[in-house]
């Protein structure tokens, strides 16, 4: 396997399990930027039980893919439970929040434009 790209936290031309690229931290939300450029970014997150990202709004569409466990996503005032293997769109300009009922990992795909 080749090492991480100088432009990203992902190895070039090698398959990886994104869930293995970020580790849980006790009482914490841990994040790792995997790729960032003008088009957007990929960030892996690991949430410990009961941790959350408070409500906020982003100017761009964001896609969340749950990698492990389950998450409660509140989007425009509606709470959605998403499980491992499921993907949810959080539209640009719509307030959203993320809460961990138990430990979970997710990949956040932010698309600029």
C-alpha positions in Angstrom: 0.0 0.0 0.0 1.3 3.4 -0.8 1.4 6.2 1.7 -1.0 9.2 2.1 -1.1 11.6 -0.8 0.5 15.0 -0.2 -2.9 16.5 -1.1 -5.0 14.3 1.2 -5.1 11.9 4.1 -6.0 9.1 1.8 -3.4 6.7 0.3 -3.2 7.0 -3.5 -4.5 4.1 -5.6 -5.2 1.8 -2.7 -8.5 0.6 -1.2 -9.1 1.7 2.4 -11.8 1.3 5.0 -12.7 4.9 5.9 -14.0 3.7 9.3 -10.5 2.5 10.2 -9.0 6.0 9.5 -10.5 7.7 12.5 -10.6 6.3 16.1 -13.0 6.8 18.9 -12.0 9.1 21.8 -13.6 8.9 25.2 -16.1 11.7 25.6 -15.1 13.3 22.3 -15.9 13.9 18.7 -12.8 13.0 16.7 -12.4 14.2 13.1 -9.8 13.6 10.3 -9.8 15.5 7.0 -9.2 13.0 4.3 -9.3 15.3 1.3 -9.7 19.0 0.9 -9.7 21.1 -2.3 -11.6 23.8 -4.2 -14.5 21.3 -5.0 -15.1 20.3 -1.4 -13.8 18.0 1.3 -14.1 14.5 2.8 -13.9 14.3 6.6 -14.2 11.2 8.7 -15.7 11.5 12.2 -15.9 9.3 15.2 -18.5 10.3 17.9 -18.5 8.9 21.4 -21.8 8.1 23.0 -24.0 11.3 23.7 -21.6 13.6 21.8 -23.0 16.0 19.3 -22.4 18.8 16.8 -24.8 21.6 17.7 -27.2 23.1 15.1 -25.5 25.1 12.4 -26.0 25.9 8.7 -23.6 25.3 5.8 -23.6 27.2 2.5 -23.1 24.0 0.6 -24.7 20.6 0.3 -23.3 18.0 2.7 -23.7 14.2 2.5 -23.3 12.0 5.5 -22.6 8.3 5.2 -22.8 6.3 8.4 -19.9 3.9 8.6 -20.5 2.3 12.0 -23.3 2.5 14.5 -26.2 4.9 14.2 -26.7 8.6 14.3 -29.5 11.1 14.9 -29.4 13.9 12.4 -31.7 16.8 12.8 -32.3 18.6 9.5 -34.6 21.5 9.2 -36.2 20.6 12.6 -36.8 17.0 11.6 -34.8 14.2 13.3 -33.7 11.3 11.2 -32.1 8.1 12.5 -29.4 6.8 10.1 -27.7 3.5 10.4 -24.4 2.0 9.2 -24.5 1.8 5.4 -27.1 4.6 5.0 -26.5 8.0 3.4 -28.3 11.3 4.1 -28.3 14.6 2.3 -28.2 17.7 4.4 -29.1 20.5 1.9 -27.3 23.8 1.7 -28.8 26.6 3.9 -30.9 24.2 6.0 -30.0 24.1 9.8 -28.7 20.7 10.9 -27.2 19.0 13.9 -25.7 15.6 14.6 -26.1 13.6 17.8 -24.7 10.2 18.9 -27.2 8.0 20.8 -24.2 5.5 20.9 -20.8 5.5 19.4 -20.8 5.9 15.6 -18.6 6.9 12.7 -19.5 8.9 9.6 -18.0 10.2 6.5 -18.9 13.8 5.7 -18.8 14.8 2.1 -19.0 18.6 1.6 -19.6 19.7 -2.0 -18.8 23.3 -2.8 -20.8 24.5 -5.8 
